[in-house]
Amino acid sequence: MAEQHGAPEQAAAGKSHGGLGGSYKVIVYEMENFQGKRCELSAECPNLTESLLEKVGSIQVESGPWLAFERRAFRGEQFVLEKGDYPRWGAWSNSHHSDSLLSLRPLHIVGWL
């Protein structure tokens, strides 16, 4: 489920649950330091910039983990985001060839042997 703040629209998405029964939740902001328009997600989003945000400047992972991708449709370089605050691009990436994050999906952990 996606909830957009700063505009009256909402993006439709299904509900996901964590591998241990918990819910997934991430808040994505357009600007650094958790400023500007924001969007709350609880399920995968293949294109954050389609109608939700113009860009991704910061991220707060409330429950997860999440996989973030530099390109739409879960392609390109991947970043694992665990619970915590990511106030700017450098907090989740050391990439020097790209500064975009365009899709997100929950990382489902099945179990350990």
Helices and strands as residue ranges (DSSP letters): E 2-5, E 25-31, G 32-34, E 35-41, E 58-63, E 66-71, G 72-74, E 75-81, E 84-86, H 89-92, E 103-106
